[in-house]
Amino acid sequence: MKIRILTIGQKMPAWVLIGFEDYFKRIQPFVQTQIIELPMAKRGKNDSDADILKYRNIEGDSILNAMKQNEVLIALEVGGREFSTEKLAETMKGWMLEGNDIVLAIGGPDGHSEAVRKAAAWHWSLSKLTLPHPMVRVMLIEQLYRAMSINHNHPYHRAG
């Protein structure tokens, strides 16, 4: 199993790069993980609803075009499934047993296109809170690492 994170947006603040890189290095012994940064559509100052839809579609096409054959797409979005870290660990164990390669897609500031939403096997929410996209990267990789540490009996996860 491999995990690829496809994310809209480049040029992250230093704190994001440092936080992400720390957990990214930690997770590699457990599961091969890769991040692919895709460009955000150029936005104007007073965009109409039609403009926003256009940007979402451009970014969605970018995500779908970056996918490889036989990868399972999971779209991260506010309205998706929520579950505990322990449930994530169980889910990831299932992915490994099935041998699925997983793509976790983080959309742009306006969310995912309808095409990405339809292509996704399921939708996952890290929180009911609306999170800034840079923070989602760090939270996502930390939760993936935490789940893998549970599956490998590593002492990182200390919840009772």
C-alpha positions in Angstrom: 0.0 0.0 0.0 1.1 3.6 -0.8 -0.5 6.8 0.3 -0.3 9.9 -1.9 -1.6 13.3 -0.7 -2.7 15.5 -3.5 -3.1 19.0 -2.3 -4.0 22.2 -4.0 -1.6 25.0 -3.2 2.1 25.6 -3.1 4.5 27.9 -1.2 3.4 27.0 2.3 4.6 29.0 5.4 7.7 27.7 7.1 5.8 26.3 10.1 3.7 24.1 7.8 6.8 22.8 6.1 8.5 22.0 9.4 5.5 20.4 10.9 4.6 18.4 7.9 8.2 17.2 7.3 8.6 16.0 10.8 5.6 13.6 10.6 6.3 12.8 7.0 9.7 11.4 7.9 8.3 9.5 10.9 5.6 7.7 8.8 7.9 6.4 6.0 9.0 3.3 7.9 5.4 2.3 8.3 3.9 3.2 4.9 5.3 4.8 1.8 3.8 8.3 1.6 4.2 11.0 -0.9 2.8 14.6 -1.2 2.1 16.2 -4.6 1.4 19.9 -4.5 -0.8 21.1 -7.4 -1.2 24.7 -8.4 -4.1 26.7 -7.2 -6.2 28.4 -9.9 -5.5 32.1 -10.2 -8.1 34.1 -8.5 -9.3 37.7 -8.8 -10.4 40.2 -6.1 -14.1 40.1 -6.7 -14.9 36.7 -8.1 -18.4 35.8 -9.0 -20.0 32.4 -8.2 -19.3 31.4 -11.8 -15.6 32.3 -11.4 -15.4 30.2 -8.2 -17.0 27.2 -9.9 -14.5 27.6 -12.7 -11.6 27.6 -10.2 -13.0 24.6 -8.4 -13.3 22.7 -11.7 -9.7 23.6 -12.8 -8.4 22.4 -9.5 -10.5 19.3 -9.6 -9.3 18.4 -13.0 -5.7 18.8 -11.7 -6.4 16.3 -8.9 -8.1 13.8 -11.2 -5.3 14.1 -13.8 -2.7 13.5 -11.1 -4.3 10.2 -10.1 -2.8 6.8 -11.1 -4.8 3.8 -12.2 -6.2 1.7 -9.4 -5.8 4.3 -6.7 -8.7 4.8 -4.3 -9.6 8.5 -3.9 -10.7 9.9 -0.6 -11.7 13.6 -0.6 -11.0 15.6 2.5 -13.9 18.0 3.2 -15.9 19.5 6.0 -19.1 17.5 5.2 -17.3 14.1 5.1 -17.2 11.2 7.6 -15.6 11.9 11.0 -14.1 9.2 13.0 -11.6 8.7 15.9 -7.9 8.0 15.5 -8.5 4.4 16.6 -11.1 4.0 13.8 -8.6 5.6 11.3 -6.0 3.0 12.4 -8.6 0.2 11.8 -9.4 1.7 8.4 -5.8 1.9 7.4 -5.2 -1.7 8.5 -8.0 -2.6 6.1 -6.4 -0.6 3.3 -3.1 -2.5 3.9 -4.8 -5.9 3.9 -6.7 -5.1 0.7 -3.4 -3.7 -0.9 -5.1 -0.5 -1.9 -3.1 2.5 -2.9 -4.8 5.6 -1.4 -5.0 9.2 -2.6 -6.1 11.7 0.0 -7.2 14.9 -1.8 -7.1 18.3 -0.2 -9.0 20.8 -2.3 -8.4 24.5 -2.8 -10.0 27.2 -0.7 -13.3 26.8 -2.4 -13.5 23.0 -1.9 -13.6 20.1 -4.3 -15.2 20.1 -7.7 -18.3 18.0 -8.3 -16.1 15.7 -10.5 -13.8 15.0 -7.6 -16.7 14.5 -5.2 -18.2 11.9 -7.5 -14.9 10.1 -8.1 -14.2 9.8 -4.4 -14.8 6.4 -2.8 -15.7 8.4 0.3 -15.4 11.8 1.9 -13.4 12.4 5.1 -13.6 15.3 7.5 -10.8 15.9 10.0 -13.1 18.2 12.0 -16.5 20.0 12.0 -14.4 23.1 12.2 -13.3 24.9 9.0 -9.6 24.5 9.0 -7.1 26.5 7.0 -5.6 24.4 4.2 -2.0 24.7 5.4 -3.1 23.3 8.8 -5.0 20.4 7.2 -1.7 19.1 5.8 0.0 19.0 9.2 -3.1 17.6 10.9 -3.6 14.9 8.2 0.0 13.6 8.2 0.1 13.6 12.0 -3.1 11.6 12.2 -1.9 9.2 9.6 1.3 8.7 11.6 -0.6 8.3 14.8 -2.9 5.7 13.3 0.1 3.8 11.9 1.8 4.0 15.3 -1.3 2.3 16.8 -1.2 -0.4 14.2 2.5 -1.1 14.9 2.3 -0.9 18.7 4.5 2.2 18.8 4.2 4.2 22.0 3.4 7.5 20.3 -0.3 7.2 20.8 -1.1 7.3 24.5 -4.9 7.7 24.6 -6.7 5.5 27.0 
